[in-house]
């Protein structure tokens, strides 16, 4: 049996996680778009606007909130 650890989503982030959907990958709330798609597309050189055009169900506010949270987490961990 494969045991998976539950993912704790910090309050206020527009993310949902359901182990029975999308293989438990964190997705933007109200969509089936994995949050990892944002980071993968940005890493590949797409702009935020290009990502949003590719995934119109994700709002700019959702994407910016996730990016800001990741930014804050990195700097908090470095402090």
C-alpha positions as protocol buffer text, in pm:
chain_id: "A"
residue {
  index: 1
  type: UNK
  ca { x: 0 y: 0 z: 0 }
}
residue {
  index: 2
  type: UNK
  ca { x: 132 y: 345 z: -90 }
}
residue {
  index: 3
  type: UNK
  ca { x: 107 y: 590 z: 195 }
}
residue {
  index: 4
  type: UNK
  ca { x: 90 y: 956 z: 110 }
}
residue {
  index: 5
  type: UNK
  ca { x: 134 y: 1243 z: 346 }
}
residue {
  index: 6
  type: UNK
  ca { x: -141 y: 1502 z: 344 }
}
residue {
  index: 7
  type: UNK
  ca { x: -40 y: 1837 z: 203 }
}
residue {
  index: 8
  type: UNK
  ca { x: -108 y: 2128 z: 434 }
}
residue {
  index: 9
  type: UNK
  ca { x: -216 y: 2434 z: 237 }
}
residue {
  index: 10
  type: UNK
  ca { x: -155 y: 2757 z: 426 }
}
residue {
  index: 11
  type: UNK
  ca { x: -473 y: 2959 z: 484 }
}
residue {
  index: 12
  type: UNK
  ca { x: -544 y: 3223 z: 223 }
}
residue {
  index: 13
  type: UNK
  ca { x: -377 y: 3045 z: -67 }
}
residue {
  index: 14
  type: UNK
  ca { x: -602 y: 2977 z: -368 }
}
residue {
  index: 15
  type: UNK
  ca { x: -507 y: 2609 z: -371 }
}
residue {
  index: 16
  type: UNK
  ca { x: -701 y: 2288 z: -319 }
}
residue {
  index: 17
  type: UNK
  ca { x: -570 y: 1935 z: -270 }
}
residue {
  index: 18
  type: UNK
  ca { x: -773 y: 1617 z: -307 }
}
residue {
  index: 19
  type: UNK
  ca { x: -587 y: 1284 z: -296 }
}
residue {
  index: 20
  type: UNK
  ca { x: -856 y: 1138 z: -523 }
}
residue {
  index: 21
  type: UNK
  ca { x: -812 y: 1401 z: -796 }
}
residue {
  index: 22
  type: UNK
  ca { x: -515 y: 1501 z: -1006 }
}
residue {
  index: 23
  type: UNK
  ca { x: -311 y: 1241 z: -813 }
}
residue {
  index: 24
  type: UNK
  ca { x: -325 y: 1467 z: -509 }
}
residue {
  index: 25
  type: UNK
  ca { x: -131 y: 1746 z: -679 }
}
residue {
  index: 26
  type: UNK
  ca { x: -201 y: 2094 z: -540 }
}
residue {
  index: 27
  type: UNK
  ca { x: -421 y: 2276 z: -793 }
}
residue {
  index: 28
  type: UNK
  ca { x: -545 y: 2630 z: -829 }
}
residue {
  index: 29
  type: UNK
  ca { x: -879 y: 2657 z: -647 }
}
residue {
  index: 30
  type: UNK
  ca { x: -1176 y: 2595 z: -874 }
}
residue {
  index: 31
  type: UNK
  ca { x: -960 y: 2440 z: -1148 }
}
residue {
  index: 32
  type: UNK
  ca { x: -777 y: 2123 z: -1236 }
}
residue {
  index: 33
  type: UNK
  ca { x: -460 y: 2320 z: -1313 }
}
residue {
  index: 34
  type: UNK
  ca { x: -169 y: 2202 z: -1097 }
}
residue {
  index: 35
  type: UNK
  ca { x: 22 y: 2480 z: -922 }
}
residue {
  index: 36
  type: UNK
  ca { x: 338 y: 2316 z: -1053 }
}
residue {
  index: 37
  type: UNK
  ca { x: 226 y: 2416 z: -1405 }
}
residue {
  index: 38
  type: UNK
  ca { x: 281 y: 2780 z: -1310 }
}
residue {
  index: 39
  type: UNK
  ca { x: 637 y: 2723 z: -1191 }
}
residue {
  index: 40
  type: UNK
  ca { x: 718 y: 2488 z: -1479 }
}
residue {
  index: 41
  type: UNK
  ca { x: 596 y: 2734 z: -1739 }
}
residue {
  index: 42
  type: UNK
  ca { x: 780 y: 3025 z: -1582 }
}
residue {
  index: 43
  type: UNK
  ca { x: 1094 y: 2812 z: -1560 }
}
residue {
  index: 44
  type: UNK
  ca { x: 1057 y: 2735 z: -1932 }
}
residue {
  index: 45
  type: UNK
  ca { x: 1059 y: 3105 z: -2010 }
}
residue {
  index: 46
  type: UNK
  ca { x: 691 y: 3186 z: -2044 }
}
residue {
  index: 47
  type: UNK
  ca { x: 572 y: 3512 z: -1897 }
}
residue {
  index: 48
  type: UNK
  ca { x: 292 y: 3526 z: -1644 }
}
residue {
  index: 49
  type: UNK
  ca { x: 61 y: 3661 z: -1916 }
}
residue {
  index: 50
  type: UNK
  ca { x: 150 y: 3370 z: -2145 }
}
residue {
  index: 51
  type: UNK
  ca { x: 79 y: 3123 z: -1863 }
}
residue {
  index: 52
  type: UNK
  ca { x: -258 y: 3288 z: -1798 }
}
residue {
  index: 53
  type: UNK
  ca { x: -343 y: 3270 z: -2170 }
}
residue {
  index: 54
  type: UNK
  ca { x: -261 y: 2898 z: -2170 }
}
residue {
  index: 55
  type: UNK
  ca { x: -464 y: 2837 z: -1853 }
}
residue {
  index: 56
  type: UNK
  ca { x: -758 y: 3080 z: -1866 }
}
residue {
  index: 57
  type: UNK
  ca { x: -928 y: 2918 z: -1565 }
}
residue {
  index: 58
  type: UNK
  ca { x: -647 y: 3050 z: -1342 }
}
residue {
  index: 59
  type: UNK
  ca { x: -690 y: 3415 z: -1248 }
}
residue {
  index: 60
  type: UNK
  ca { x: -405 y: 3664 z: -1231 }
}
residue {
  index: 61
  type: UNK
  ca { x: -486 y: 3714 z: -862 }
}
residue {
  index: 62
  type: UNK
  ca { x: -449 y: 3340 z: -793 }
}
residue {
  index: 63
  type: UNK
  ca { x: -116 y: 3317 z: -975 }
}
residue {
  index: 64
  type: UNK
  ca { x: 26 y: 3630 z: -812 }
}
residue {
  index: 65
  type: UNK
  ca { x: -85 y: 3513 z: -467 }
}
residue {
  index: 66
  type: UNK
  ca { x: 94 y: 3179 z: -514 }
}
residue {
  index: 67
  type: UNK
  ca { x: 410 y: 3349 z: -645 }
}
residue {
  index: 68
  type: UNK
  ca { x: 414 y: 3598 z: -357 }
}
residue {
  index: 69
  type: UNK
  ca { x: 367 y: 3316 z: -105 }
}
residue {
  index: 70
  type: UNK
  ca { x: 656 y: 3120 z: -257 }
}
residue {
  index: 71
  type: UNK
  ca { x: 872 y: 3433 z: -250 }
}
residue {
  index: 72
  type: UNK
  ca { x: 789 y: 3499 z: 116 }
}
residue {
  index: 73
  type: UNK
  ca { x: 855 y: 3135 z: 208 }
}
residue {
  index: 74
  type: UNK
  ca { x: 1199 y: 3143 z: 47 }
}
residue {
  index: 75
  type: UNK
  ca { x: 1304 y: 3457 z: 228 }
}
residue {
  index: 76
  type: UNK
  ca { x: 1157 y: 3341 z: 557 }
}
residue {
  index: 77
  type: UNK
  ca { x: 1353 y: 3016 z: 528 }
}
residue {
  index: 78
  type: UNK
  ca { x: 1672 y: 3209 z: 451 }
}
residue {
  index: 79
  type: UNK
  ca { x: 1637 y: 3435 z: 754 }
}
